Amino acid sequence: MKFIAEINVMPLKALLDPQGKAVTMSMKNIGFREISDIRIGKHITMELEADNREIACKKADDACKKILANPIMESYDFVVKEV
């Protein structure tokens, strides 16, 4: 069966997000004063083959742990859907 995993990787809340901080300041400079604390991460989509959804979720989780996210600096979540 074919599945699609939608993965979000974000910097940990305890860590400084310099890119998010820069965008937050830019928002204020162009008039969006009500916007604050922007955090910027990655959105990843991937197709994968698996016998069932449970195995597809395990594969997506393994990919996140091994290469897509750095657990020291980032957290992740994902949703796996059958195509």
C-alpha positions in Angstrom: 0.0 0.0 0.0 1.1 3.6 -0.6 1.1 6.2 2.1 1.9 9.9 2.4 3.6 11.2 5.5 3.2 14.9 6.4 6.0 15.8 8.8 6.5 19.0 10.8 9.9 19.7 12.4 10.3 22.6 14.7 13.0 24.0 16.9 12.6 23.1 20.6 10.8 25.8 22.6 13.7 26.1 25.0 16.1 27.1 22.2 16.6 30.4 20.5 15.2 30.5 16.9 17.2 33.2 15.2 15.3 32.9 11.9 12.0 33.2 13.7 13.3 36.2 15.7 14.4 38.0 12.5 11.0 37.4 10.9 9.2 38.6 14.0 11.2 41.9 14.0 10.5 42.3 10.2 6.8 41.9 10.8 6.8 44.6 13.4 8.9 46.9 11.1 6.2 46.6 8.3 3.3 47.3 10.6 2.3 43.9 12.0 2.8 44.9 15.7 0.3 42.3 16.9 2.4 39.4 15.7 4.9 38.0 18.1 7.1 34.9 18.8 7.3 33.5 15.3 9.0 30.1 15.2 10.2 28.7 11.8 10.6 25.0 11.1 10.4 22.5 8.2 7.4 20.8 6.6 8.3 17.6 4.8 6.1 15.3 2.7 7.1 11.9 1.7 5.6 8.9 0.0 6.3 5.4 1.3 5.3 1.8 0.7 4.1 -0.3 3.6 1.8 -3.3 4.3 -0.4 -1.2 6.7 -0.7 2.2 8.4 1.0 1.1 11.6 4.2 0.0 9.6 4.1 3.2 7.6 4.0 5.2 10.9 6.9 3.3 12.2 8.9 4.0 9.0 8.0 7.7 9.2 9.1 7.9 12.8 12.4 6.1 12.1 13.1 8.5 9.2 12.5 11.5 11.6 14.7 10.0 14.3 17.5 9.1 11.9 17.8 11.9 9.5 14.9 14.4 9.2 15.0 15.9 12.8 17.9 16.6 15.2 16.4 15.5 18.6 18.9 17.7 20.5 17.5 20.8 18.8 14.2 19.9 17.2 10.9 18.2 17.9 8.7 16.6 15.2 5.2 15.3 14.6 3.6 13.7 11.6 0.4 12.4 10.1 0.4 9.3 7.8 -2.5 8.9 5.3 -3.2 6.2 2.8 -3.1 7.3 -0.8 
